[in-house]
Amino acid sequence: MIEIGLKHTSELTVTDTVTAIEVGSGDMPVLATPMMMALMENAAMLAVKDRLPEGCTTVGGHIASSHLKPSKIGDVVRAEAEVTKVDGKKIEFKVAAYSGDTLLGEGTHLRFIVEREKFMSRLG
């Protein structure tokens, strides 16, 4: 069962592969906003992964986040996700990213519980 308050933290070290230059979201060698948001999604996915029914997973439906400070190559960034609401197959999260004690960005994320096989069968 998925409960309000479930949490997870995911980490990454900023490398060339996750910079704005590499992913095409900017032209500076700093952590790309889409990569920060992907880390937030990862934390949310892992927060509930072990509480899902057999054969199920979650997929992202919406994410909204600020990106307040840059992170340079070599910085360690952590994303925290916490379940704030559960409504059937819909799970809402509070998400935030930090480098040390510095807040990099924060927002909300929505995920849906889906059956893996059924979801993939829709792709044709």
N, C-alpha and C positions, 0 to 999 in steps of 0.2 A: 504494500500500500504506500502511496506517495503522500507524504505529510508536509504541511507548511513548516518551514524552518530547516528542511534538508539543505545541506551546503556542500560545496566542493570548491577546491582551489586548483587551478591549472597554471603551469609556468612555462615560459619559453625564454631563451636567451636571444636577443636581437642579433641576427646575422644578416649577411647580404641578401639571403633568399627571402627575407620577410620585410625588406625595405620598400618604401614608396616607389623608388626607382624600379626595382625588380618586378613588383606586382602591377605597375602601371597606374598607380593612383596619385602619383606626384613625381617630382624630380629631385628629391633630396634623400640622402642616405640615412633616413630615420625610420622607425617602425611605422609601417603603413597602417592607416586607420582600418582597412578591411581585415588586416591580420590581427589587430587588437580585438576587433569584434569577433573574429573567428575563435580566438582564445576564450572570450566570454562565452560563446556558444558551446565550446568544448567543456568548460566548467559546468555549465547548466546540464548538458547531456550526461556527464558523468555523475552529477549530483543525484540523478534518479535512476540511472542505468540498472542498478542491482535490485530495484523495487518494481520492475516491470514484469508483466505476465510473460510466460514462455512464448517466444516467437515474435515479441514486440520490441520496438525501439521508439525513439522520439525523433521528430524532424522539426527544424526551425520554421516558424511561421512569420515572425516579425522581430526586429531588433531595433532599438532606438538608443543611441548613446552619444554623449559628448566625447570629444577628444581634446583635452585641455593642455597637455604638455607633450613635447617630443621625447623620444627615447632613442639614444644613439646605439650604434653597434657595440655589443658587449654588455649592454644593460640587461638585467634579469627583470622580466615583467611577469607579474602574477595576476590572474583574473579570478575573481571570486563570484560565485553565483549562489543565490539562496531562493528557495521556493517561497513565494508569497501568496499564491492562490492556486487551488486545484478545482477545476470544474469539469467533471467527466474526463474526457480525453485531452482537455486543455490545461496546460500548466504554465503559470506565470512566474517569472523570476525577477529579482533585483540583481543587477550585475555591476561590477566595478573592476577597474584595472589599476594596478599600482606598480611603481618602481620604488623599492624600499618603502618609505612612508609617504611618498608623493603620489597623490591621486592623479592618474592619467586620464581617466574617463569613467563615466557612470551612466547607467540607464536601466532599461527594462528589456526583457526578452520573453517571447512566447514560443512554446513548443507544443507539439501535438503527439499523442501516443498513436502509433500506427502498427498494424500487423505487417511485418517485413514482406512476406510473400505477396500479399494483396497489394501493397504499395508498389512493389516492383512490377507486378503484372500490368499495372496501368500504363507502363512505359511502352507496351507493345512489343 
